[in-house]
Amino acid sequence: MATLSVASPANAQATEGLVAADSIADAPSKQIDAGHFKDAEAAIAKALAQPGLTPTQRNALAFQRERMRRILIDFTLDADAVKARLRKQIPDLTDAEFAKWDEGGLLEKQMIDGRTLYFKRSPGNLFRISAEARARRKDQTPFDDGPNEVLNDHHRAVREAALATHASSVLPRRESVTQVLTVNADAVPAGETIRAWIPYPRAIKGQQEDIRLVSSDPAGAKVAPESTMQRTAYLEKKAVAGKPTEFSITYELTLYARYVDIDPDKVVRAPITPELAPFVAERAPHIVFTDAMRAYSKRAVGNETNPYRIAQKLFAAVDTIPWAGAREYSTISNIGDYTLHAGHGDCGEQTLLLITLLRLNGIPARWQSGWIFSDGKYNNIHDWGQVYLAPYGWVPMDVTFGRLAAGANAKPGDDKLEWFYLGGLDAYRIAFNDDFSRPFVPAKTFFRSETVDSQRGEVEWKGGNLYFDQWDYDFRWHRVDTPEGDGDATR
């Protein structure tokens, strides 16, 4: 396989597309967050007319303009449309019920230039957020959550194998994965070259190893170096009139489950070495130690001083925040703060909130993300993280899967698995990223569709970036020695 050299930082702004890239964009950014889009547009136009702007400043202003466009793609519903969707599940929904849930902040919305617009996923999210609304559904079909979000035999087997072998990486399994990215027909003029970046796994000792690119379409995928924190395989293909443009990669790798048998009394506060220092620091725009964050931390932690027990308290606090489908991360100015105040969040939002809280308490924490799957048809893109606990080192954490409760079919020892995802990891996930908002290799020329994460892919041509509404993605997988399975992936 071809491997690319590391990109220079010259295009870091374009590849990361950070919301708070430059102070010149601060004013329009705040206007956008306040819903004053017309004022923001006027401020952007005025700023762009100034002489002597640097390319970085122009880029920052242009991104704020793009952010408004993306917000309007996510916020498309008026109140009547939300009610109509809710009545598909609650046929006798009353206006009083709707008003109560709406006034309680359970239906995400924005006032944009005098119009109240609701997030397009807010009707479905309501049933995730509100037990009262959930109980009113005519169809009580369970949510399509992953099989490993509830305690099961896989978790039991992981712990048993780790304790029996005195190893933290156990139960290896060899998987074959095909990732597909399909650009809509005529999204790009015929004959023009489309550039695609498909997420590709990083080699992580004891977690995922022996990664081998099997094939790509078109052939000759250029895989970013191991050192790339958000790793991809890069492909080019010319558009054909009237036909979708499909890119794909197939690779094999060996995955391990992880379980660290943590004794809380052995955990000590880690000396903050130069290597650990970045992971206890703020990192604007999404990891900032605000007054609200400090107050929330204090309520959760109290007077606890043991780093592991602090981590448990923060993990448990964030675990109470219900999962809900998220707006695009590139539209949010500060994801950690947003999640704290929204009262709900998806996996990446919950993870960034937990990372912020851990760092605020001097406990090193970092990001990891990629894709999760099953032995059946379930699969999804997913974010989680790692926390550093001396003397154990870096251990996994997945606050979205959260604490595992023993169910009706509990078995002896299940109480030991409550904190499985604070020190353990199932073997049904592949990490593409060991950090967030990091440049690609090769660098993108235009803004990324996803400025924080990298799980679905990225596409552009000489005319600009192709946003998520112009292409789709899919995963197909099978155990190397078992029959194939596949499914559609959604956040």
Secondary structure, 3 states (H helix, E strand, C coil): CEECCCCCHHHHHHHHCCCCCCHHHHHHHHHHHCCCHHHHHHHHHHHHCCCCCCHHHHHHHHHHHHHHHHHHHHEEECHHHHHHHHCCCCCCCCHHHHHHHHHCCCCCEEEECCEEEEECCHHHHHHHHCHHHHHCCCCCCCCCCCHHHCCCHHHHHHHHHHHHHCCCEEEEEEEEEEEEEEECCCCCCCCCEEEEEEECCCCECCCEEEEEEEEEECCCCEECCCCCCECEEEEEEECCCCCCEEEEEEEEEEEEEEECCCCHHHCECCCCCCCCHHHHCCECCCECCCHHHHHHHHHHHCCCCCHHHHHHHHHHHHHCCCECCCCCHHHCCCHHHHHHHHCCECHHHHHHHHHHHHHHCCCCEEEEEEEEECCCCCEEEEEEEEEEEECCEEEEECCCCCCCCCCCCCCCCHHHHCCCCECEECCCEEEEECCCCCCCCCCCCCCCCCCCCCCCCEEEECCEEECHHHEEEEEEEEECCCCEEEECCCC
